[in-house]
Amino acid sequence: MDVMAKLAILADAAKYDASCASSGSRRGGSANGLGSTQPSGICHSYTPDGRCVSLLKVLLTNHCIYDCLYCDSRMSSDAPRARFTPDEVVRLLLDFYRRNYVEGLFLSSGVINSPDRTMEELIAVARTLREAHGFRGYIHLKAAPGVSDELIAAAGRYADRLSVNVEMANQRELDQLAPDKTIVGAERLMSRIRARRDEATGEARRRHRAPAFAPAGQSTQMVVGATDTADAEILGTADRLYRAHDLRRVYYSAYSPVDKAAALLPRKPPALVREHRLYQAAWLLRENAFALHEIVPAEAPNLDLEVDPKLAWALRNRGWFPVAVNTAPRELLLRVPGLGVRNVDRILRMRRVRAIRTEHLSRLQVRLRKAGPFLITADGAPAQGAVDRLDLRAQLAPAEQLDLFAGLAARPAER
């Protein structure tokens, strides 16, 4: 099988892994090196700081000794199989880079014989790129629980980011769908990665040009919608992982039905907006000082798909509003729907020198239609009394979008 035929199979198999954003790398270009993490070329992934980067996202192989029921590369799947050699991945990446198609590499794999054997081949790709070709672009490698300390040390030396997927929010789900995996095993590897990163950070403080270890940190992924687990449990697991292992990101990947799926798996994927709501809720937990029980209370353990989590909380807690934009503390302003971290910080700076009026919020491009009912400005609330309206939710919920393709199937074909 030629390389392009392999690429068609293994790039398609890699699409189910969402944890491929590039961020945090500090590998600059050099006169003798190849590539960098600077933005250029065709962009496909967005970094937290807003940059667009393009990554070659591929599996080393979709052969796997595990039989995870939600995975198209599972051992019992009859999907077409392929396997790259490390040299083939290197040549492919360099060829794509020279054509200005990509800036970096996201490399995962089915488990070949054992986690160590798999990691050896992934490392061989990264080592060849770094040492033989001077590649300075972004490299993200996946690691499987059970990998030896020596291989983790080597992987972190060559990769910008490492990731270990927990896949599910609890062990009960893994026992049903991925009996070869455990959350304890995944977290044990995360802890080892964090310990090595902390060690490298401390060494860098003591010694100039100390070798880095996975400078862009580590991430993980959870599959959403393969079971009936509530969003509260998913977010609770994610919140714990963030705090315990200093993760850069927890990614949420909507379950995609696989061929000949087991009877206990759903036949349809979840609404994609559920992924979006989970990311919004995770941001509130990480950056806006919301507590988990505020976002997903016991009486509503699943996120509202019609409105974002902050608005859903505000509608449930109208007694907090409206708040005075000129005197409210930062923590309270961050709870106002339509106000993000950046605009809240701008408001705090602005109100030191002037009383903030509605026109000032407009200049900051605050979405007054959404934020207005929850605020009082120096010239009166933009939408005075609106917070108590019974139809406020209906007013703020996004209008139904038109289906651009509605009715096309019923039309006669044009000739």
N, C-alpha and C positions, 0 to 999 in steps of 0.2 A: 504494500500500500504506500503510495507516495505521500509526501509531507502535507500537501494541500488537502488530500482526502482525509488524512488524520486530523488536520486542523478543523475541517468541517464537523467532524464527530466530537472532538474534544473541546472545541470552543462552545459548541451547543450544550455539551454536558456541564460546562462551567457556569452557565447562565443562572443556575439555581442558587449560587452563592452570592449573597448581597454584600458581603463585607470586603469590598474592594476599593474603598475611597482612599486616595493618597493624601497624607497630611503629615506635617511634623518633621519631614526629612530636612537635613542640613548639609547634604552632599552637594557642594557647589561645583561648577565646571572647572576644568583645569586645562592648561595648554596641551598636555599629553594624554588627557582622558577623552572618553567618548560619552556624550550625553550629559544631561543635568536634570535637576528637578524644576527648572524654570519653565513657565508656560510657553508652549509653542506647538504648532501642528494641529492635528484634529483632536478635539476635546470630547471626552465622554464621561469623565468622573469629576464631581465637584468636591473641593476640599472645604473644610470648615471656614477658611478665610476667604472663600468665594472664588478661588482660582479653579479653572477648568484644566484637567489633565487627561491624557489618553493612556490607557493601559492595555497591553496585550493580556487578555484574561483567558486562561486555558488550563486544562488538566494535563498533568504528565501522562496519566492513563485513566480510563474509566473502568478498568478491571479492578475488582475490590473483593477482599476476603470477607467483608462484612455484609450483612443482609438487612440494611435499614429499609423498612417497607416504604417510606416516603421518598426514597432516592432512586433515580433512574439508573444509577450506576451500581445498584445493589447486586450481590452475587447471583440472585435468582432471576435477574432481569434478562430478557432476550434482546436488549438493545445492541446495535452494532458496536463492536469493541475496537479500540485502537490504543496504541502506546507509542509515545515519543521516546527517543533516547535523549539524554541530557544535551548532547551536541546538536540534535535537531532543534530543540527549543532555543538554544543559544543562537544558532544560525537564523532561525525564524525571527527572533526578537531583534537581532542586529539588522536584518534585512528590512524589517518594518520600520525600525528607527531611522535608517538611512533614507528611507522613502518619506520620512516625516509623518508616518501614520501614528506612531505611539511614542510615549515618553518613558514608559516603565513597564513593569511586569507584575502581574498577579498570578501566582503559580500554586495550584492545589493539585490534589491527586487522590485517586482511590488508594486504598491501603494495599501495597504490594508485598505479599508474604508476611510482613511485620511492619510495625510503625518505624523501627530503626532502618529497615531496608528502604522504605519510602523516603524517609528524611535524608538518607545518604544521597539519593538521586536528586532530590530537590536542592540540596546544598551544592551538589556538583554543578548544577546550572548556575546558581548564584556565584559560586567561587570562580568559575570560568569567566563569567561576565566581568566580575570585579578585577580579577588578577590577570587574566590573559588579554582582556580587551579594554581594561580601564574604564568600564562602564560606570558612570556616576549618576545614572537615573534611579528612579524609585523601584524597589523590589519588595514585594510582599509575599511571604511564604506561609503556607498553612502547616500546622504541626498537629500530630495525632497523639493523644494520651499514650503513655508507655515509652516515649522516646527517651533515650539515655541522656544524662547530663552533658556528656561530651558533644553530642550532636546538637543539643539545644545551644550550647556555647558557640558552636560553629555557625549555626543558623543565624543567631543574633548578631554575629560579627559581620555577616555579609548582607543581611536583609535590613530594610528600614523598618518594617513592621512584621510582627508575627501574630497569627491568630489561631485560637483554639475554639472550636465550635461546641457549645453545650447542647445545641439543637432543640431541646425541650425545656419547659419550665420546671419540671419535677421528674424524679426518678420513675414514678409510676408510668408516665408516658413513654419514657425510654424503654422500660421493661416490655411494654407492649409493641413498640414500633422499631426499636433499635437495641435488641437484647445484648449486643456486644459492647455497648457503651454505658458509661456511668457518669453522672454529674460529678461525683467525688473524684474520679480519674481526671476529668477535664480541669477541675479546679486545682487539683494537685499540680498539674503542669502549669497552669496560670500562676500559681504561687511561686514556682521555680523561676518562671520568666520574670516575674516582678522582682524577686530577690536578686537576680543577675542584673536587672536594670538599675536597681537601687545601688548595687555594688559598683557598677560602672559610673553612675552619677557621682558617687562619693569619690571614686578614684579621679574623675575628671576635675574635681575641686582641688585635689591635692597635687595633681600632676598635669602639666600642659600637654595637650595632644594625647591624652590617654585614649585607648580604643573605645569606641562607642559600642553599645549593645542595643539593637533594635531601637534606634533613636525616635522613631515615630510611634513607639509603644505597642500595645497589643489590643486586639479586639475579639469579639465573639459574635455568634449569630444564633438566633432562635427561629425555628419554623413556626409560623402562625397559621392556624386554621386547619391543621391536620387532626386536631382533637378539639374537644369542647371546653378546653381550659379557658377560664375567664381572663380578661385583660388585667384584672387586679393581681392575679398570681403571676402572670407574665412580667408585669412591671415590677412586682415585688422581687422576683428573681433577678431582674436586670439591675434594680437599685442596689441589691446586696452585692452583685458581682462588681459593679462600679466601685463600691466602697472597699470591698475586700481585696481587689486585685488591681486597682488603679487603671481600669480599662479606659482607652480612648473612646471607644464606641461599642455599643451593643446594637447590632443590626437585626432588623426584623424582616424575614423573608416569607411572603405569602405562599402557603402550600400550593403546589401546582400538581394536579392529578397526573399520575404516572400510568403507563400502560400496564394492564393486568394487575391493577391495584388490589390490595387485600380488602376484604369485605368491610373491615372496621374503619377504612379510610373514606372520607367524603368523596362523592363523585364530582363535586363542583368546587372550584377555588373560592376562598373568602373574598369579600369585596376588597378591592385594592385600597380603598380609602381607610381601611382598618390599619394597614401599615402606616399610613400618613398620620393617623390619630395617635398611634403608639409612639411615633417619633416626637410628635408635639408634646405628648404627656411626659416623655422622658426628658425633654428639654425643660419643662416646668420643674421637674424633680431636681435636675442638675443645676440649673441656672437661676430659677425664680423662687427658690426656697419654699415650694409647695410640699406638703406632706402627702404620702401615698393615699392615706384615707380621705384626703380632701379631693383628690382627682378621681378616685374610684371608691366611693363610700360603700359600706356593706350592703346598702339597699340598691345600689347600682354598680355591680362589679364589672360591667362592660362599658367601654367608652361610647359616648353618643356619636354616631357616625354622621349626624346632620350638622353638628356645630363643633367647633374646636374645644378642647378640654378646658381652657381658661374661661371661655364664654359659658360653657356648661356649668362650671363652678360658680361664676358670677350670677347666673340665673337662679341657681339654688340658694345663693347667699346674698340676696338683694339688700339685706339689712346693713351690709358693709358700705353701701353706696347711697348717693354719689359722694366722691371724695374731693377735697379741695386741692386742686393741682398746685397751688402756691404754698401750701403748708404741709401736705401729707408726706410722711416719711417714704423713703425709697422702697421699702418692703411692701407698702400698701400700693404705691403707684405701679409696681410690677404685677399686681393682681388685676389691674384694669384691662379688660379686653381691648385689643387694638394697640396697646402700648408695649413695645419691646424693650429689651435692655438698653439698646443704643439711644432710643428716644427718651427713655426715663433719665438716663445720665445727661442728655442734652438739656432736658427740662430742669434738672437740679442745678446745672451750671447757669442757665438763663435766668432762673428766678432769683439768683443772688443780686442781679443788677436791675431787674424790672419785674413788675407784676405781669404774669402771663395771662394773655387774653386769648379768645378763640382764634383770632387771626394769627397769633404766634404758633398755635398748634397746627394750623393749616400750612404755614411756612415750613414746619418740621415734617410735613407730609404725614401727619397723624391721620388715621382713617376715622374721621369724626362721626361718620355714620355708625361705626361700631363702638368707638370709645365715648362718644358724646353723652349717651344716656347715663354714664357712670362717673362723669366729671362735673366739677364746678370750677369755672374760670373767674378771672377778675371782673369780667363783664356779664357774669351769669352763666349757668350751665348751657352748653351748646344745644342740649335737648332737654330743657327743664321739665322735671316730672316724669320723664319717659321711663325711668327705672321701675316705676310702679305699674306700668301699663300691662294689662293682661296679655296683650298681643305682642309683647316685646320680642319674644322668641321668634315668632313668625316674621317680624320686621327685620330681624338680624340674621336669620338663617339664610344661607345662600340660595338664590333662585335656582330652580332646576335648569340644568344646561340642556340646550338643544342637541339632539342626536343628529350629527351631520349626515349620517348614513341611513337615517330612518326612511323607510319606504323604498329604498333602492332595490331591494330584493323583489318588490312587487311590480316594479316597472318593466316594461318590455325592453329587451336589449336593443340598444341603438346600433344601427348598421351604417 
